[in-house]
Amino acid sequence: MGVYIKWVILIIVLLFFITFGVKNSDPVYLNYYFDIANLALPLYALVYISILVGIFIGMMVGILSRLSLGQKVRRLDKENKQLREKAKEPEIETAVEQPSTAPM
């Protein structure tokens, strides 16, 4: 049943993007700083490109976050292992001899 729901949602989203593209096909002229590019794109292409760039940036931020968290996990695992090994070692007690108070 879950597979059918995913397909229905996918079809609805695709229909939305298709109808959006058909209704917004007028050209938009892009001017960048210092007139580097004077480009005409359909409005839907500009919107789709913006969405894809946003997804890409979000994925990069997520990947960098996961990498830093992975490094932190490895460091903490190493520290945990060292602490466990230290806890297994027999404790060496240095007994300080107390002077005997018994009469001789």
A tleap script that builds the chain and sets N, CA, C and O, in Angstrom:
source leaprc.protein.ff14SB
mol = sequence {
  NMET GLY VAL TYR ILE LYS TRP VAL ILE LEU
  ILE ILE VAL LEU LEU PHE PHE ILE THR PHE
  GLY VAL LYS ASN SER ASP PRO VAL TYR LEU
  ASN TYR TYR PHE ASP ILE ALA ASN LEU ALA
  LEU PRO LEU TYR ALA LEU VAL TYR ILE SER
  ILE LEU VAL GLY ILE PHE ILE GLY MET MET
  VAL GLY ILE LEU SER ARG LEU SER LEU GLY
  GLN LYS VAL ARG ARG LEU ASP LYS GLU ASN
  LYS GLN LEU ARG GLU LYS ALA LYS GLU PRO
  GLU ILE GLU THR ALA VAL GLU GLN PRO SER
  THR ALA PRO CMET
}
set mol.1.N position { 0.826 -1.200 0.000 }
set mol.1.CA position { 0.000 0.000 0.000 }
set mol.1.C position { 0.865 1.256 0.000 }
set mol.1.O position { 0.532 2.254 -0.638 }
set mol.2.N position { 2.008 1.188 0.744 }
set mol.2.CA position { 2.899 2.340 0.837 }
set mol.2.C position { 3.522 2.705 -0.496 }
set mol.2.O position { 3.794 3.875 -0.764 }
set mol.3.N position { 3.748 1.689 -1.339 }
set mol.3.CA position { 4.349 1.929 -2.654 }
set mol.3.C position { 3.395 2.741 -3.526 }
set mol.3.O position { 3.822 3.633 -4.260 }
set mol.4.N position { 2.106 2.429 -3.443 }
set mol.4.CA position { 1.106 3.156 -4.236 }
set mol.4.C position { 1.025 4.610 -3.805 }
set mol.4.O position { 0.872 5.496 -4.645 }
set mol.5.N position { 1.123 4.863 -2.522 }
set mol.5.CA position { 1.067 6.248 -2.024 }
set mol.5.C position { 2.262 7.028 -2.535 }
set mol.5.O position { 2.116 8.184 -2.933 }
set mol.6.N position { 3.451 6.418 -2.534 }
set mol.6.CA position { 4.648 7.092 -3.054 }
set mol.6.C position { 4.485 7.431 -4.530 }
set mol.6.O position { 4.851 8.525 -4.961 }
set mol.7.N position { 3.935 6.493 -5.311 }
set mol.7.CA position { 3.737 6.747 -6.742 }
set mol.7.C position { 2.714 7.852 -6.977 }
set mol.7.O position { 2.899 8.688 -7.861 }
set mol.8.N position { 1.650 7.864 -6.202 }
set mol.8.CA position { 0.627 8.909 -6.358 }
set mol.8.C position { 1.223 10.270 -6.034 }
set mol.8.O position { 0.984 11.241 -6.752 }
set mol.9.N position { 2.001 10.348 -4.953 }
set mol.9.CA position { 2.630 11.624 -4.590 }
set mol.9.C position { 3.624 12.051 -5.668 }
set mol.9.O position { 3.682 13.228 -6.022 }
set mol.10.N position { 4.405 11.107 -6.191 }
set mol.10.CA position { 5.358 11.423 -7.252 }
set mol.10.C position { 4.648 11.943 -8.500 }
set mol.10.O position { 5.102 12.912 -9.109 }
set mol.11.N position { 3.555 11.320 -8.882 }
set mol.11.CA position { 2.798 11.766 -10.063 }
set mol.11.C position { 2.225 13.160 -9.846 }
set mol.11.O position { 2.247 13.986 -10.758 }
set mol.12.N position { 1.716 13.431 -8.654 }
set mol.12.CA position { 1.165 14.765 -8.352 }
set mol.12.C position { 2.258 15.827 -8.435 }
set mol.12.O position { 2.045 16.896 -9.009 }
set mol.13.N position { 3.432 15.534 -7.862 }
set mol.13.CA position { 4.537 16.497 -7.910 }
set mol.13.C position { 4.989 16.719 -9.346 }
set mol.13.O position { 5.213 17.859 -9.752 }
set mol.14.N position { 5.126 15.652 -10.116 }
set mol.14.CA position { 5.525 15.802 -11.521 }
set mol.14.C position { 4.499 16.599 -12.321 }
set mol.14.O position { 4.869 17.438 -13.142 }
set mol.15.N position { 3.217 16.344 -12.086 }
set mol.15.CA position { 2.177 17.123 -12.772 }
set mol.15.C position { 2.255 18.595 -12.399 }
set mol.15.O position { 2.056 19.469 -13.242 }
set mol.16.N position { 2.549 18.867 -11.122 }
set mol.16.CA position { 2.707 20.260 -10.696 }
set mol.16.C position { 3.853 20.924 -11.456 }
set mol.16.O position { 3.692 22.031 -11.969 }
set mol.17.N position { 5.009 20.257 -11.535 }
set mol.17.CA position { 6.152 20.841 -12.233 }
set mol.17.C position { 5.890 21.005 -13.726 }
set mol.17.O position { 6.306 21.999 -14.322 }
set mol.18.N position { 5.213 20.053 -14.326 }
set mol.18.CA position { 4.900 20.148 -15.758 }
set mol.18.C position { 3.942 21.294 -16.035 }
set mol.18.O position { 4.169 22.091 -16.945 }
set mol.19.N position { 2.869 21.379 -15.252 }
set mol.19.CA position { 1.906 22.470 -15.477 }
set mol.19.C position { 2.521 23.822 -15.142 }
set mol.19.O position { 2.206 24.819 -15.792 }
set mol.20.N position { 3.395 23.871 -14.134 }
set mol.20.CA position { 4.091 25.120 -13.816 }
set mol.20.C position { 4.944 25.553 -15.001 }
set mol.20.O position { 4.968 26.732 -15.356 }
set mol.21.N position { 5.646 24.596 -15.616 }
set mol.21.CA position { 6.479 24.917 -16.767 }
set mol.21.C position { 5.668 25.388 -17.961 }
set mol.21.O position { 6.083 26.301 -18.675 }
set mol.22.N position { 4.522 24.775 -18.182 }
set mol.22.CA position { 3.683 25.175 -19.316 }
set mol.22.C position { 3.104 26.576 -19.102 }
set mol.22.O position { 3.053 27.378 -20.035 }
set mol.23.N position { 2.677 26.862 -17.893 }
set mol.23.CA position { 2.059 28.165 -17.599 }
set mol.23.C position { 3.069 29.293 -17.474 }
set mol.23.O position { 2.697 30.459 -17.606 }
set mol.24.N position { 4.340 28.979 -17.224 }
set mol.24.CA position { 5.351 30.010 -16.996 }
set mol.24.C position { 6.509 29.861 -17.971 }
set mol.24.O position { 7.668 29.784 -17.566 }
set mol.25.N position { 6.189 29.823 -19.242 }
set mol.25.CA position { 7.229 29.645 -20.258 }
set mol.25.C position { 7.689 30.960 -20.876 }
set mol.25.O position { 8.482 30.948 -21.817 }
set mol.26.N position { 7.211 32.086 -20.371 }
set mol.26.CA position { 7.640 33.381 -20.900 }
set mol.26.C position { 9.129 33.590 -20.603 }
set mol.26.O position { 9.618 33.186 -19.548 }
set mol.27.N position { 9.835 34.212 -21.525 }
set mol.27.CA position { 11.272 34.416 -21.289 }
set mol.27.C position { 11.523 35.493 -20.237 }
set mol.27.O position { 10.805 36.489 -20.150 }
set mol.28.N position { 12.546 35.262 -19.460 }
set mol.28.CA position { 12.998 36.224 -18.457 }
set mol.28.C position { 14.430 36.567 -18.810 }
set mol.28.O position { 15.244 35.678 -19.058 }
set mol.29.N position { 14.739 37.852 -18.835 }
set mol.29.CA position { 16.080 38.291 -19.181 }
set mol.29.C position { 16.880 38.520 -17.913 }
set mol.29.O position { 16.503 39.304 -17.042 }
set mol.30.N position { 17.986 37.817 -17.837 }
set mol.30.CA position { 18.846 37.906 -16.667 }
set mol.30.C position { 20.007 38.838 -16.957 }
set mol.30.O position { 20.682 38.712 -17.978 }
set mol.31.N position { 20.229 39.761 -16.060 }
set mol.31.CA position { 21.384 40.651 -16.137 }
set mol.31.C position { 22.207 40.434 -14.885 }
set mol.31.O position { 21.705 40.533 -13.765 }
set mol.32.N position { 23.478 40.138 -15.091 }
set mol.32.CA position { 24.358 39.927 -13.960 }
set mol.32.C position { 25.224 41.162 -13.791 }
set mol.32.O position { 25.256 42.023 -14.669 }
set mol.33.N position { 25.921 41.255 -12.678 }
set mol.33.CA position { 26.764 42.414 -12.403 }
set mol.33.C position { 27.737 42.661 -13.537 }
set mol.33.O position { 28.265 41.721 -14.132 }
set mol.34.N position { 27.970 43.918 -13.831 }
set mol.34.CA position { 28.912 44.362 -14.848 }
set mol.34.C position { 28.568 43.813 -16.231 }
set mol.34.O position { 29.451 43.676 -17.079 }
set mol.35.N position { 27.307 43.502 -16.463 }
set mol.35.CA position { 26.828 42.992 -17.757 }
set mol.35.C position { 27.646 41.807 -18.255 }
set mol.35.O position { 27.944 41.704 -19.445 }
set mol.36.N position { 28.003 40.927 -17.348 }
set mol.36.CA position { 28.769 39.734 -17.738 }
set mol.36.C position { 27.928 38.850 -18.644 }
set mol.36.O position { 28.420 38.320 -19.640 }
set mol.37.N position { 26.658 38.694 -18.291 }
set mol.37.CA position { 25.794 37.840 -19.105 }
set mol.37.C position { 24.443 38.524 -19.260 }
set mol.37.O position { 23.886 39.056 -18.300 }
set mol.38.N position { 23.946 38.501 -20.440 }
set mol.38.CA position { 22.622 38.999 -20.739 }
set mol.38.C position { 21.876 37.814 -21.337 }
set mol.38.O position { 21.924 37.591 -22.546 }
set mol.39.N position { 21.189 37.058 -20.495 }
set mol.39.CA position { 20.690 35.758 -20.861 }
set mol.39.C position { 19.174 35.731 -20.773 }
set mol.39.O position { 18.596 36.274 -19.831 }
set mol.40.N position { 18.528 35.109 -21.739 }
set mol.40.CA position { 17.080 34.938 -21.713 }
set mol.40.C position { 16.766 33.476 -21.433 }
set mol.40.O position { 17.179 32.582 -22.172 }
set mol.41.N position { 16.024 33.251 -20.346 }
set mol.41.CA position { 15.611 31.902 -19.959 }
set mol.41.C position { 14.110 31.898 -19.720 }
set mol.41.O position { 13.546 32.921 -19.331 }
set mol.42.N position { 13.453 30.766 -19.947 }
set mol.42.CA position { 12.059 30.673 -19.542 }
set mol.42.C position { 11.973 30.755 -18.013 }
set mol.42.O position { 12.881 30.303 -17.315 }
set mol.43.N position { 10.904 31.318 -17.504 }
set mol.43.CA position { 10.749 31.511 -16.066 }
set mol.43.C position { 10.837 30.183 -15.319 }
set mol.43.O position { 11.466 30.104 -14.264 }
set mol.44.N position { 10.209 29.139 -15.863 }
set mol.44.CA position { 10.241 27.845 -15.160 }
set mol.44.C position { 11.663 27.317 -15.032 }
set mol.44.O position { 12.000 26.701 -14.022 }
set mol.45.N position { 12.514 27.550 -16.053 }
set mol.45.CA position { 13.900 27.086 -15.995 }
set mol.45.C position { 14.652 27.805 -14.881 }
set mol.45.O position { 15.454 27.196 -14.173 }
set mol.46.N position { 14.394 29.091 -14.730 }
set mol.46.CA position { 15.040 29.847 -13.665 }
set mol.46.C position { 14.624 29.323 -12.289 }
set mol.46.O position { 15.459 29.189 -11.394 }
set mol.47.N position { 13.342 29.029 -12.125 }
set mol.47.CA position { 12.841 28.495 -10.858 }
set mol.47.C position { 13.431 27.112 -10.599 }
set mol.47.O position { 13.867 26.832 -9.483 }
set mol.48.N position { 13.452 26.248 -11.601 }
set mol.48.CA position { 13.996 24.901 -11.429 }
set mol.48.C position { 15.483 24.945 -11.099 }
set mol.48.O position { 15.954 24.196 -10.244 }
set mol.49.N position { 16.225 25.824 -11.778 }
set mol.49.CA position { 17.658 25.959 -11.497 }
set mol.49.C position { 17.868 26.435 -10.061 }
set mol.49.O position { 18.758 25.943 -9.368 }
set mol.50.N position { 17.058 27.381 -9.619 }
set mol.50.CA position { 17.173 27.876 -8.244 }
set mol.50.C position { 16.900 26.766 -7.236 }
set mol.50.O position { 17.601 26.651 -6.231 }
set mol.51.N position { 15.893 25.959 -7.501 }
set mol.51.CA position { 15.579 24.838 -6.602 }
set mol.51.C position { 16.737 23.847 -6.565 }
set mol.51.O position { 17.130 23.394 -5.490 }
set mol.52.N position { 17.288 23.507 -7.735 }
set mol.52.CA position { 18.404 22.556 -7.790 }
set mol.52.C position { 19.655 23.095 -7.094 }
set mol.52.O position { 20.349 22.345 -6.408 }
set mol.53.N position { 19.947 24.383 -7.263 }
set mol.53.CA position { 21.103 24.978 -6.584 }
set mol.53.C position { 20.896 24.934 -5.075 }
set mol.53.O position { 21.833 24.639 -4.333 }
set mol.54.N position { 19.683 25.222 -4.609 }
set mol.54.CA position { 19.383 25.154 -3.186 }
set mol.54.C position { 19.532 23.746 -2.632 }
set mol.54.O position { 20.068 23.555 -1.541 }
set mol.55.N position { 19.057 22.762 -3.384 }
set mol.55.CA position { 19.209 21.365 -2.955 }
set mol.55.C position { 20.682 20.994 -2.898 }
set mol.55.O position { 21.116 20.334 -1.954 }
set mol.56.N position { 21.457 21.408 -3.892 }
set mol.56.CA position { 22.887 21.098 -3.931 }
set mol.56.C position { 23.616 21.711 -2.740 }
set mol.56.O position { 24.424 21.043 -2.094 }
set mol.57.N position { 23.332 22.977 -2.448 }
set mol.57.CA position { 23.980 23.644 -1.306 }
set mol.57.C position { 23.586 22.952 -0.004 }
set mol.57.O position { 24.433 22.741 0.864 }
set mol.58.N position { 22.317 22.598 0.139 }
set mol.58.CA position { 21.871 21.886 1.333 }
set mol.58.C position { 22.558 20.547 1.496 }
set mol.58.O position { 22.916 20.160 2.608 }
set mol.59.N position { 22.744 19.832 0.389 }
set mol.59.CA position { 23.431 18.544 0.445 }
set mol.59.C position { 24.891 18.719 0.850 }
set mol.59.O position { 25.410 17.920 1.630 }
set mol.60.N position { 25.561 19.747 0.337 }
set mol.60.CA position { 26.953 19.989 0.694 }
set mol.60.C position { 27.091 20.307 2.181 }
set mol.60.O position { 28.003 19.813 2.844 }
set mol.61.N position { 26.190 21.129 2.699 }
set mol.61.CA position { 26.214 21.453 4.129 }
set mol.61.C position { 25.978 20.189 4.949 }
set mol.61.O position { 26.641 19.976 5.964 }
set mol.62.N position { 25.046 19.357 4.519 }
set mol.62.CA position { 24.774 18.108 5.217 }
set mol.62.C position { 25.952 17.159 5.189 }
set mol.62.O position { 26.257 16.521 6.196 }
set mol.63.N position { 26.622 17.057 4.047 }
set mol.63.CA position { 27.784 16.175 3.928 }
set mol.63.C position { 28.910 16.664 4.830 }
set mol.63.O position { 29.541 15.861 5.518 }
set mol.64.N position { 29.170 17.963 4.836 }
set mol.64.CA position { 30.228 18.500 5.688 }
set mol.64.C position { 29.903 18.274 7.156 }
set mol.64.O position { 30.789 17.971 7.955 }
set mol.65.N position { 28.642 18.421 7.506 }
set mol.65.CA position { 28.228 18.183 8.889 }
set mol.65.C position { 28.434 16.723 9.271 }
set mol.65.O position { 28.923 16.431 10.362 }
set mol.66.N position { 28.070 15.816 8.391 }
set mol.66.CA position { 28.254 14.386 8.661 }
set mol.66.C position { 29.727 14.023 8.784 }
set mol.66.O position { 30.096 13.198 9.620 }
set mol.67.N position { 30.570 14.633 7.957 }
set mol.67.CA position { 32.002 14.352 8.040 }
set mol.67.C position { 32.572 14.801 9.379 }
set mol.67.O position { 33.340 14.069 10.004 }
set mol.68.N position { 32.204 15.991 9.820 }
set mol.68.CA position { 32.722 16.472 11.102 }
set mol.68.C position { 32.178 15.631 12.256 }
set mol.68.O position { 32.894 15.373 13.224 }
set mol.69.N position { 30.927 15.206 12.162 }
set mol.69.CA position { 30.376 14.339 13.205 }
set mol.69.C position { 31.056 12.977 13.201 }
set mol.69.O position { 31.274 12.400 14.266 }
set mol.70.N position { 31.393 12.453 12.036 }
set mol.70.CA position { 32.104 11.183 11.940 }
set mol.70.C position { 33.474 11.264 12.598 }
set mol.70.O position { 33.887 10.342 13.300 }
set mol.71.N position { 34.182 12.376 12.369 }
set mol.71.CA position { 35.477 12.558 13.014 }
set mol.71.C position { 35.326 12.604 14.529 }
set mol.71.O position { 36.126 12.022 15.262 }
set mol.72.N position { 34.303 13.295 14.985 }
set mol.72.CA position { 34.067 13.398 16.419 }
set mol.72.C position { 33.738 12.027 17.015 }
set mol.72.O position { 34.206 11.700 18.105 }
set mol.73.N position { 32.942 11.229 16.314 }
set mol.73.CA position { 32.591 9.886 16.795 }
set mol.73.C position { 33.840 9.023 16.888 }
set mol.73.O position { 34.027 8.320 17.881 }
set mol.74.N position { 34.701 9.061 15.869 }
set mol.74.CA position { 35.928 8.271 15.906 }
set mol.74.C position { 36.832 8.696 17.069 }
set mol.74.O position { 37.421 7.853 17.746 }
set mol.75.N position { 36.933 9.997 17.292 }
set mol.75.CA position { 37.759 10.486 18.390 }
set mol.75.C position { 37.197 10.029 19.730 }
set mol.75.O position { 37.946 9.598 20.606 }
set mol.76.N position { 35.876 10.123 19.893 }
set mol.76.CA position { 35.255 9.705 21.146 }
set mol.76.C position { 35.331 8.194 21.339 }
set mol.76.O position { 35.487 7.729 22.468 }
set mol.77.N position { 35.225 7.420 20.261 }
set mol.77.CA position { 35.383 5.966 20.367 }
set mol.77.C position { 36.793 5.601 20.832 }
set mol.77.O position { 36.976 4.718 21.670 }
set mol.78.N position { 37.779 6.294 20.275 }
set mol.78.CA position { 39.163 6.042 20.672 }
set mol.78.C position { 39.358 6.386 22.149 }
set mol.78.O position { 39.989 5.631 22.888 }
set mol.79.N position { 38.822 7.510 22.570 }
set mol.79.CA position { 38.924 7.910 23.978 }
set mol.79.C position { 38.202 6.912 24.882 }
set mol.79.O position { 38.694 6.571 25.958 }
set mol.80.N position { 37.040 6.451 24.443 }
set mol.80.CA position { 36.274 5.460 25.212 }
set mol.80.C position { 37.064 4.164 25.357 }
set mol.80.O position { 37.104 3.571 26.435 }
set mol.81.N position { 37.693 3.727 24.266 }
set mol.81.CA position { 38.489 2.500 24.291 }
set mol.81.C position { 39.662 2.644 25.258 }
set mol.81.O position { 39.963 1.724 26.018 }
set mol.82.N position { 40.322 3.801 25.226 }
set mol.82.CA position { 41.439 4.035 26.133 }
set mol.82.C position { 40.979 4.021 27.584 }
set mol.82.O position { 41.659 3.458 28.442 }
set mol.83.N position { 39.844 4.627 27.865 }
set mol.83.CA position { 39.330 4.653 29.231 }
set mol.83.C position { 38.942 3.256 29.704 }
set mol.83.O position { 39.166 2.915 30.865 }
set mol.84.N position { 38.369 2.450 28.827 }
set mol.84.CA position { 38.003 1.077 29.199 }
set mol.84.C position { 39.243 0.239 29.488 }
set mol.84.O position { 39.265 -0.542 30.439 }
set mol.85.N position { 40.289 0.408 28.652 }
set mol.85.CA position { 41.531 -0.322 28.886 }
set mol.85.C position { 42.171 0.113 30.196 }
set mol.85.O position { 42.719 -0.709 30.930 }
set mol.86.N position { 42.100 1.387 30.481 }
set mol.86.CA position { 42.660 1.902 31.724 }
set mol.86.C position { 41.903 1.352 32.925 }
set mol.86.O position { 42.506 1.068 33.959 }
set mol.87.N position { 40.601 1.200 32.801 }
set mol.87.CA position { 39.784 0.689 33.899 }
set mol.87.C position { 40.068 -0.791 34.153 }
set mol.87.O position { 39.884 -1.259 35.276 }
set mol.88.N position { 40.510 -1.540 33.138 }
set mol.88.CA position { 40.798 -2.967 33.289 }
set mol.88.C position { 42.141 -3.210 33.969 }
set mol.88.O position { 42.349 -4.270 34.559 }
set mol.89.N position { 43.044 -2.256 33.896 }
set mol.89.CA position { 44.362 -2.428 34.495 }
set mol.89.C position { 44.226 -2.528 36.009 }
set mol.89.O position { 43.425 -1.813 36.612 }
set mol.90.N position { 45.001 -3.408 36.619 }
set mol.90.CA position { 44.931 -3.485 38.084 }
set mol.90.C position { 45.506 -2.215 38.693 }
set mol.90.O position { 46.531 -1.690 38.259 }
set mol.91.N position { 44.821 -1.757 39.690 }
set mol.91.CA position { 45.267 -0.529 40.325 }
set mol.91.C position { 46.458 -0.840 41.227 }
set mol.91.O position { 46.432 -1.789 42.011 }
set mol.92.N position { 47.466 -0.048 41.104 }
set mol.92.CA position { 48.646 -0.212 41.930 }
set mol.92.C position { 48.471 0.700 43.139 }
set mol.92.O position { 48.431 1.925 43.027 }
set mol.93.N position { 48.370 0.063 44.284 }
set mol.93.CA position { 48.177 0.846 45.493 }
set mol.93.C position { 49.520 1.061 46.148 }
set mol.93.O position { 50.263 0.114 46.406 }
set mol.94.N position { 49.804 2.251 46.399 }
set mol.94.CA position { 51.027 2.554 47.131 }
set mol.94.C position { 50.637 2.770 48.575 }
set mol.94.O position { 50.092 3.804 48.960 }
set mol.95.N position { 50.932 1.774 49.340 }
set mol.95.CA position { 50.565 1.844 50.759 }
set mol.95.C position { 51.644 2.600 51.508 }
set mol.95.O position { 52.832 2.288 51.425 }
set mol.96.N position { 51.209 3.562 52.213 }
set mol.96.CA position { 52.134 4.314 53.050 }
set mol.96.C position { 52.111 3.654 54.420 }
set mol.96.O position { 51.065 3.542 55.060 }
set mol.97.N position { 53.260 3.231 54.840 }
set mol.97.CA position { 53.294 2.537 56.128 }
set mol.97.C position { 53.071 3.541 57.247 }
set mol.97.O position { 53.725 4.580 57.340 }
set mol.98.N position { 52.146 3.188 58.063 }
set mol.98.CA position { 51.844 4.013 59.217 }
set mol.98.C position { 52.743 3.576 60.359 }
set mol.98.O position { 52.967 2.381 60.554 }
set mol.99.N position { 53.236 4.492 61.080 }
set mol.99.CA position { 54.054 4.112 62.228 }
set mol.99.C position { 53.214 3.352 63.246 }
set mol.99.O position { 52.077 3.723 63.538 }
set mol.100.N position { 53.765 2.336 63.752 }
set mol.100.CA position { 53.069 1.487 64.695 }
set mol.100.C position { 52.951 2.201 66.037 }
set mol.100.O position { 53.928 2.745 66.552 }
set mol.101.N position { 51.757 2.193 66.590 }
set mol.101.CA position { 51.559 2.824 67.885 }
set mol.101.C position { 51.569 1.815 69.008 }
set mol.101.O position { 51.372 2.168 70.171 }
set mol.102.N position { 51.798 0.561 68.668 }
set mol.102.CA position { 51.834 -0.485 69.694 }
set mol.102.C position { 53.107 -0.329 70.526 }
set mol.102.O position { 54.172 -0.006 70.001 }
set mol.103.N position { 52.976 -0.563 71.828 }
set mol.103.CA position { 54.187 -0.445 72.676 }
set mol.103.C position { 55.174 -1.558 72.384 }
set mol.103.O position { 54.776 -2.689 72.104 }
set mol.104.N position { 56.384 -1.263 72.445 }
set mol.104.CA position { 57.418 -2.250 72.192 }
set mol.104.C position { 58.010 -2.705 73.443 }
set mol.104.O position { 58.908 -3.547 73.431 }
savepdb mol mol.pdb
quit
